[in-house]
Amino acid sequence: MRRLKPFRALGIIAALAVAALPCFGSDVAMLKNGFSIKHERREVVGSVTRLYVNADGSSFVDVPTSEIDHFEAAPADLPDAEARSLPELHAASSSPLSASRFSATSTTDLSTVVNQASGRYRLDPDLVNSVIKAESGFNARAVSPKGAQGLMQLMPGTASELGVPNTFDPASNVEGGAKYLRELLEKYNFDVVKALAAYNAGPQRVEQFGGVPPYYETRAYVARVVKDFNKKKIAHQKASASRTGTAARDAKPSTVAAAKTSRPRPSGARREDRSLAPSASPSE
């Protein structure tokens, strides 16, 4: 067996020790699938790296460590004037998603993409992140056996109805998926469980069975999204408690069972049946 020189062995041990400890400071995780996630700190939890996307640690994304290529220092933030103009890019939720607005780039900051789309459709970014994790495992090039594509696994017909020009462009895909999820929440009177079941199996199946269809894949999918979302909300509640004291500890976290979403006038849900299109979800 080849023996490592002492100084080289010490270097490897030091590198492993650093990887196992939380990392603080604003960085960007460059993923192998071509986009990036800006985060304030990170830590390795088993086989995943937890990227905390805000300073207080209340919101995070779990990414398989094997999918991270490297880390870089985060670029300077957008000027305030430019940042304020971002929500104005989408004047009406029914307008097509133009290719120029959501053109693919070599790297895309997923946290920014999710936050912008969630803001436009009045969704909780943690819910959108949980759906992305269950649907594609953050793989922007994921394709299911039935043809669902991208981060939020849009079927081609669905993407066409939503005006998504490129389902493999993270920004376009998340924009379309967030819009679709919002429509389903409105359709089912903001019942998150029914909306998630319809996202996975199709509205026709939810209506046929009067709720979550008796399919193992759909029930497991809903449970997986709800569990991940609730974990994020509980972490947020704990972070608030640590900042504000015992009063915040007694507050109930905004889990799926208690979460409410703002309700504008209903819009019709338009979707092809996805009951035979299993999501490209990694097992946890």
C-alpha positions, 0 to 999 in steps of 0.5 A: 500500500502506498504511504502518504508523506506526513505533510500530505496526510496532515493536509488531507486530514485538515481539509476533511476537518474543514469540510465537516465544520459549518462554514460562515460568510457569504459564498456561492455553491457552484453545482455540477448541473450548471447553476449556483446557490448563494448562501450565508453559511453551510454545514455538512449533514450526512450525505448532504450539504445544508446551505443557509440562504439567510443570515439568521439560519431560518431558511436553508436548502439541502443539496447532495454534497456529491452535486457540489463542484466547488465554492466561490466568494459571493459577488456584490449584491445588486444595487438597491434601485435594480433590486427594487425593479425586479418584481416589476419584471412580471406585470401580469401573472397571465403574461407569457414568460419571454425567452429574453427575460429568462434566458439561460446563463452559465450559472443561475443563483437558485435562491434568487430565482426561487425568491423572485418567483415566490414573491410574484405568486405570493408563495412561501419560498420554503414551499417552492424549494421543498417542491423542487427538492422532491421533484428533481433533487435540484437537478435542472436537467432532470427528465422523468420516464413520462417526460416531465422536465427540469427543476419543477418537472413540468410536462411539455404541454403544461410548460407550453400553456404556461408560456415557458420557453425552455424547461431546462432553464432554471429561471423559466422552469421555476417561474412556470412551476410557481405559477402552476402551484399558485393556480392549484392552491387557489383551485383547492381553496389553499389546501396545500396537501390537495394542491401538492397531490394535484401537482404530482398526479394531476387535478383530474385524479384529485377530483376523481378520488375527492382528495389525495389519490390512493397511489403510493407514489403520490402519497409518498411525494406529498409526505416528502414535501410536507416533511421538508417544508415543516422542517424548514418552518420549525428551524425558522421558529427555533431561530426566532426563539433564539433571537427573541427569547422564551416568548417566541419559543411558545409560538407555533411554527407556520407548518403546512397544517397552519400555513395560510396564503394570501388569496386573490380572485380565483384563476382557473387551473389549466393542466394536463393529467400528470398521474402517469408521470412520476416525479424524478425525486431522489429517495431521502 
